Amino acid sequence: MAKRSLRASPSGIKKAKQMFALKGWTQEFLANEVGIKTRQPIWRFFAGQPIERYTFFEICAILDLNWREICDSPPAEVIDREGEDGDGSTPAAPIDLDTLVNTVRSQRQDKIQHQCGILQLLDINRPVAINNIFTDVNILEQIASQQWLDTSALGNLNPEDIDRFGLGKITASQISGMDAVEKYSKLRVLGKPGSGKSTFLKHLAIQSNLGRFAAQYVPIFITLRDFAESGEDHEQVDLLKFIHQEFISADIPLMATLKRLLQEGRVLLLIDGMDEVWHEKEHMVLNEIRRFADKYHRNRFVASCRTASQKLSLKGFTDVEIAPFTHTQIKAFARKWFVEFSPTNSSDGIAKAGEFMKKLQLAENWRFRRLITTPLFLHLACSIFHRQEKFPIKQAEFYKQGMDLLLGKWDEVRGIERDQIYKGFLLPQKVKLLSQIALATFEQGQYFFEQGVVEQHITDYMQKLPNASNDPEEIQEVSESVLRAIESQHGLLAERARGIFSFSYLALQEYFSARKIVASHNLQALGESLQRLVSHISDPHWREIFLLTASMLRSADGLVELMKQKIDAIVTNDPYLQQYLTWANQKSANIETKIKPSTSRAFYLALSRAPHLIHDFSLAFTLDQGAILDAGLEELLEQCINTGNKDFACIHSCGDALSNILGTVLDLGFHKSLEELSKQLPDQNHTKASFENWCANNYEAWVAQLKNVVTSHRNISNEWQFSTEQQQILQRYYDANQLLLDCLNSDCKLTPDIREEIEASLLLPQKELEKREWA
């Protein structure tokens, strides 16, 4: 084992002092060149006292000295300068390149494992081995934000497609991350905050370290902000010297070793966090990377950068973007996550992951599925599910936690200090700004908006701040800088095509819009913000904002009352629709059951419009025999009317259904009438000719008799004839009532009396509503 400190011999000190004098430096200047903060080690070196080995190597290298010629009793275990033997007297044969690569890889193996082998996940109190949690990523070779598009080309997207715009198809236009690194020798990996860029680079380093990838290269992992800080006291930064320091710490002291590897193209240089360098040093650091990559172009380079920071382009590098996780990747990540954090064993973790995926696939969780396509949000979702064994009822709480991460904690826990054009903004001010942009654009139906539009919203907000500038040009410049800061630092706004922006997820635009409505309501006495919200009750795009707003209000009483008034007004002025509601109310009044009156009214409204759906309805609720009979009769009539081919099997099926119904009819007159109709149906003894003759001459009249009997005895099968406009009104009325019911069933805060009154008065005609008001 080589000793950890070295000292200069008397002859070595003499040579060193001569070279030092020739350069005309001071000891302080030499200390700066070596990269140490004090000149004491320099003094000790020239005094022949022991100093740290890596400092000894670096002093000799900077003074252009062979360290073995200077050192007193030099150790033999250290890789020597190519072309020199142990004592520097006789040239030796050059070290074989493959041998050199393997030796350097071996000596740096522990360093790479220490740098890249573990992850510190948010809100987790212990490090996690990267191999236990890493999930393979896919790469998009086309960068959406570099395309030219017009906002008119984006106006017809469905809400479900908005988040995926510009990201390619789930199963196409993507290659694996490993394939991308193999394909391009110089690669810049772009991605949203939390998309897994740094983890991907660390994974590459570990795989190379293990010989599973790029085994013929020496992997070097650099965090760019550390490199930038290394030049803090210098006007210039030197990437070669920075990497040399990394080698010295692994007992590879000689610059010649590093230079040979670079000149032969045997280095895999992984540069993480191009967007994490302070603005003051950005230009200097970027130029150094460009110079280095150009000089040592034969090597392999992979750099990571947030998608928004494309101004940090690198000559000769191919830009690609990390794709959102697919269903398969989400499943793989969840499995690894729950196995890693299972308190007992892996089988429990696998079971919990299965439950997580099962609930994630529920229809009401499609927004969760869109949002958790990045490792950051997926980790947050797994963590919440792990603690609560369910997704949060209040989705707003999940969004709030996510925003706290992106707007502050995500950089804070990693020790990153960014240049914030709006660093004077406190977290609440950032939230207010984003909320204003979200609601202003959403009210205009804008999921995508031009750069000038969003900059104007930023300007409007900033002009209201204390000490705001009155100079239009200055305000415009600051607004553009704020937009780019939001995009780069938080990823909440994303450039989907050149000059066209959107919120990175539709769910976030909805969340911030709801926050703005709630904040405005809390500051107003007349509830104007809620009135404006309720004006959109018939617009399905606003559904999530209603639910989010209801869940965030301190009291949702006012909102649900306004919604109920708006819903009732949809059908108030149509007498025929009022008659229809009156009929449903009368039928529901005869039901002897424990279900709510509004539920029975909904049953009969659905019964008259879609009898084939009532079977599921009757299974879901405990209806009385009369309601079940009505459902069976409506289904029978629909079956008879739709028997277009009128073959024997279809007619026989109608007869069987009628026989089953007869067994439940208690009314003697009704029973007798149905029994007579049942006897009229042809039986199996009929010949084909006689059956066809009966169908041609009697079937339509038979169905008409059945309808008349059912209508007279049960007051159903009324042929409600709705115009196209009335059908549209009824659909709006139904959807709005469903939205109101969803708000009532959410975790919103309502007083019991308000909840009871709203539920009792659902789907009532206007006359009945007026009676309740006077009661």
LINBELHU-V181105 format. One record per backbone hydrogen bond with DSSP energy under -1.0 kcal/mol. CO is the residue of the C=O (numbers start at 1). NH is the residue of the N-H. E is the energy in kcal/mol with one decimal. If there is no record, write none. Layout:
BEGIN
CO|NH|E, CO|NH|E
END
This chain:
BEGIN
4|53|-2.0, 6|51|-2.5, 7|72|-3.0, 9|13|-2.8, 10|14|-1.7, 11|15|-2.0, 12|16|-2.6, 13|17|-2.6, 14|18|-1.8, 15|19|-2.3, 16|20|-2.6, 17|21|-2.3, 18|22|-2.1, 19|23|-1.6, 20|25|-1.1, 26|30|-2.3, 27|31|-2.2, 28|32|-1.9, 29|33|-2.1, 30|34|-2.3, 31|35|-1.5, 31|36|-2.4, 39|43|-2.1, 40|44|-2.4, 41|45|-2.1, 42|46|-2.2, 43|47|-1.1, 44|49|-2.8, 45|48|-1.4, 51|6|-2.4, 52|56|-2.2, 53|57|-2.7, 54|58|-2.0, 55|59|-2.4, 56|60|-2.1, 57|61|-2.4, 58|62|-2.5, 59|63|-1.9, 60|65|-3.2, 61|64|-1.2, 66|69|-1.1, 66|70|-1.0, 67|71|-2.4, 70|9|-2.7, 81|84|-1.8, 96|100|-2.7, 97|101|-2.8, 98|102|-2.5, 99|103|-2.5, 100|104|-2.7, 101|105|-2.8, 102|106|-2.2, 103|107|-2.2, 104|108|-1.9, 108|112|-2.3, 109|113|-2.2, 110|114|-2.4, 111|115|-2.6, 112|116|-2.8, 113|117|-2.0, 117|130|-2.6, 119|128|-2.8, 121|124|-1.6, 128|119|-2.9, 129|132|-1.5, 130|133|-1.1, 130|134|-2.8, 137|177|-2.4, 138|323|-2.4, 139|175|-2.0, 140|321|-2.3, 143|146|-1.5, 144|147|-2.1, 147|498|-4.0, 150|153|-1.9, 151|154|-1.7, 154|157|-1.1, 158|161|-1.7, 162|165|-1.2, 164|167|-2.4, 175|139|-3.7, 176|180|-2.0, 177|181|-2.0, 178|182|-2.2, 179|183|-2.2, 180|184|-2.2, 185|301|-3.1, 186|318|-2.5, 187|303|-2.8, 188|320|-2.3, 189|305|-2.4, 190|322|-2.8, 191|307|-1.6, 192|195|-1.9, 194|376|-2.1, 196|200|-2.1, 197|201|-2.1, 198|202|-2.4, 199|203|-2.4, 200|204|-2.2, 201|205|-2.1, 202|206|-2.5, 203|207|-2.8, 204|208|-2.4, 205|209|-2.5, 206|210|-1.9, 207|212|-2.4, 207|213|-1.1, 208|211|-1.3, 214|217|-1.8, 218|268|-2.1, 220|270|-3.2, 222|272|-3.2, 223|227|-1.6, 224|228|-2.7, 225|229|-2.0, 226|230|-1.2, 228|231|-1.0, 229|232|-1.6, 231|234|-1.7, 238|242|-2.0, 239|243|-2.5, 240|244|-2.2, 241|245|-2.0, 242|246|-1.3, 243|247|-2.1, 244|248|-2.8, 245|249|-2.0, 247|250|-1.3, 247|252|-2.2, 248|251|-2.0, 254|258|-1.1, 255|259|-2.8, 256|260|-2.4, 257|261|-1.9, 258|262|-2.3, 259|263|-3.0, 260|264|-2.1, 261|266|-2.7, 262|265|-1.0, 266|218|-2.6, 267|300|-2.1, 268|220|-2.7, 269|302|-2.3, 270|222|-3.1, 271|304|-2.1, 272|224|-2.8, 273|276|-1.5, 278|281|-1.3, 278|282|-1.1, 281|285|-2.9, 282|286|-2.6, 283|287|-2.3, 284|288|-1.7, 285|289|-2.1, 286|290|-2.5, 287|291|-2.6, 288|292|-2.7, 289|293|-3.0, 290|294|-1.9, 291|295|-2.5, 292|296|-2.7, 296|299|-1.5, 300|269|-2.7, 301|187|-2.4, 302|271|-2.8, 303|189|-3.6, 304|274|-2.7, 306|309|-1.6, 309|312|-1.7, 311|313|-1.0, 314|317|-1.8, 318|188|-2.9, 320|190|-2.8, 321|140|-3.6, 326|330|-2.7, 327|331|-2.4, 328|332|-2.2, 329|333|-2.8, 330|334|-2.7, 331|335|-2.1, 332|336|-2.2, 333|337|-3.0, 334|338|-2.7, 335|339|-1.9, 336|340|-2.5, 337|341|-1.9, 345|349|-1.5, 346|350|-2.6, 347|351|-2.1, 348|352|-2.5, 349|353|-2.4, 350|354|-2.0, 351|355|-2.0, 352|356|-2.4, 353|357|-2.4, 354|358|-2.2, 355|359|-2.3, 356|360|-1.9, 357|361|-1.4, 359|362|-1.3, 362|365|-1.9, 363|366|-1.3, 365|369|-2.0, 366|370|-1.7, 367|371|-2.1, 368|372|-2.4, 373|325|-3.0, 374|378|-2.5, 375|379|-2.7, 376|380|-1.8, 377|381|-2.5, 378|382|-2.6, 379|383|-2.5, 380|384|-2.3, 381|385|-2.5, 382|386|-2.5, 383|387|-1.6, 384|388|-2.7, 385|389|-2.7, 393|395|-1.1, 394|397|-1.3, 395|399|-2.3, 396|400|-2.5, 397|401|-2.2, 398|402|-2.2, 399|403|-2.6, 400|404|-2.4, 401|405|-1.7, 402|406|-2.3, 403|407|-2.9, 404|409|-2.1, 405|410|-3.6, 408|412|-2.1, 409|413|-2.6, 411|416|-2.4, 412|415|-1.5, 420|423|-2.0, 422|425|-2.4, 426|430|-2.1, 427|431|-2.3, 428|432|-2.3, 429|433|-2.4, 430|434|-2.5, 431|435|-2.5, 432|436|-2.4, 433|437|-2.3, 434|438|-2.5, 435|439|-2.4, 436|440|-2.1, 437|441|-2.0, 438|442|-2.5, 439|443|-2.6, 441|446|-2.9, 442|445|-2.0, 449|501|-3.2, 450|454|-1.7, 451|455|-2.3, 452|456|-1.7, 453|457|-1.7, 454|458|-2.0, 455|459|-2.5, 456|460|-2.7, 457|461|-1.8, 458|462|-2.7, 459|463|-2.3, 461|464|-1.1, 462|465|-1.4, 465|468|-1.2, 471|475|-2.7, 472|476|-2.5, 473|477|-2.2, 474|478|-2.5, 475|479|-2.7, 476|480|-2.1, 477|481|-1.9, 478|482|-2.7, 479|483|-2.3, 480|484|-2.2, 481|485|-2.1, 482|486|-2.7, 483|487|-2.3, 484|488|-2.7, 485|489|-3.0, 486|490|-1.6, 486|491|-1.4, 492|504|-2.4, 494|502|-1.6, 497|500|-2.4, 499|451|-2.4, 500|496|-1.8, 500|497|-1.4, 501|449|-2.8, 502|494|-3.1, 505|509|-1.4, 506|510|-2.4, 507|511|-2.3, 508|512|-2.8, 509|513|-1.9, 510|514|-2.4, 511|515|-2.2, 512|516|-2.1, 513|517|-2.1, 514|518|-2.6, 515|519|-2.8, 516|520|-2.5, 517|521|-2.3, 518|522|-2.3, 527|531|-2.0, 528|532|-2.3, 529|533|-1.9, 530|534|-2.8, 531|535|-1.2, 533|536|-2.1, 534|537|-1.8, 536|539|-1.9, 539|542|-1.9, 540|543|-1.3, 542|546|-2.1, 543|547|-2.0, 544|548|-2.8, 545|549|-2.6, 546|550|-2.5, 547|551|-1.8, 548|552|-1.5, 549|553|-1.6, 556|560|-2.4, 557|561|-2.1, 558|562|-2.0, 559|563|-2.5, 560|564|-2.4, 561|565|-2.1, 562|566|-2.3, 563|567|-2.5, 564|568|-2.4, 565|569|-1.6, 567|570|-1.3, 571|574|-1.2, 574|578|-2.1, 575|579|-2.3, 576|580|-2.0, 577|581|-2.3, 578|582|-2.2, 579|583|-2.4, 580|584|-2.0, 581|585|-2.1, 582|586|-2.4, 583|587|-2.5, 584|588|-2.2, 585|589|-1.5, 587|590|-1.2, 588|591|-1.3, 591|593|-1.0, 596|600|-1.7, 597|601|-2.2, 598|602|-2.2, 599|603|-2.0, 600|604|-1.9, 601|605|-2.2, 602|606|-2.3, 603|607|-2.3, 604|608|-1.7, 606|610|-3.2, 610|613|-2.0, 611|614|-1.5, 613|617|-1.2, 614|618|-3.0, 615|619|-1.5, 616|620|-1.4, 617|621|-1.2, 621|623|-1.4, 624|628|-2.1, 625|629|-2.5, 626|630|-2.3, 627|631|-2.3, 628|632|-2.3, 629|633|-2.6, 630|634|-2.5, 631|635|-2.2, 632|636|-2.2, 633|637|-2.7, 634|638|-2.2, 635|639|-2.2, 636|640|-2.6, 637|641|-2.7, 638|642|-2.0, 640|643|-1.1, 642|644|-2.2, 647|651|-2.1, 648|652|-3.0, 649|653|-2.0, 650|654|-2.0, 651|655|-2.1, 652|656|-2.3, 653|657|-2.2, 654|658|-2.2, 655|659|-2.2, 656|660|-2.2, 657|661|-1.9, 658|662|-2.1, 659|663|-1.0, 661|664|-2.2, 667|671|-2.8, 668|672|-2.6, 669|673|-2.1, 670|674|-2.3, 671|675|-2.4, 672|676|-2.1, 673|677|-1.8, 674|678|-2.3, 675|679|-1.8, 683|686|-1.5, 687|691|-2.6, 688|692|-2.3, 689|693|-2.1, 690|694|-2.2, 691|695|-2.5, 692|696|-2.2, 693|697|-1.9, 694|698|-3.0, 698|702|-2.6, 699|703|-2.5, 700|704|-2.0, 701|705|-2.3, 702|706|-2.4, 703|707|-2.4, 704|708|-2.3, 705|709|-2.6, 706|710|-2.4, 707|711|-2.6, 708|712|-2.4, 709|713|-2.0, 710|714|-2.6, 711|715|-1.5, 718|720|-2.0, 723|727|-2.6, 724|728|-1.9, 725|729|-2.3, 726|730|-2.8, 727|731|-2.0, 728|732|-2.3, 729|733|-2.7, 730|734|-2.8, 731|735|-2.8, 732|736|-2.6, 733|737|-2.1, 734|738|-2.3, 735|739|-2.2, 736|740|-2.4, 737|741|-2.6, 738|742|-2.3, 739|743|-2.2, 740|744|-2.3, 741|745|-2.1, 749|556|-3.1, 751|755|-2.2, 752|756|-2.6, 753|757|-2.3, 754|758|-2.5, 755|759|-2.4, 756|760|-2.2, 757|761|-1.5, 761|764|-1.2, 765|769|-1.8, 766|770|-2.4, 767|771|-1.9, 768|772|-1.8, 769|773|-1.7, 770|774|-1.7, 771|775|-1.2
END
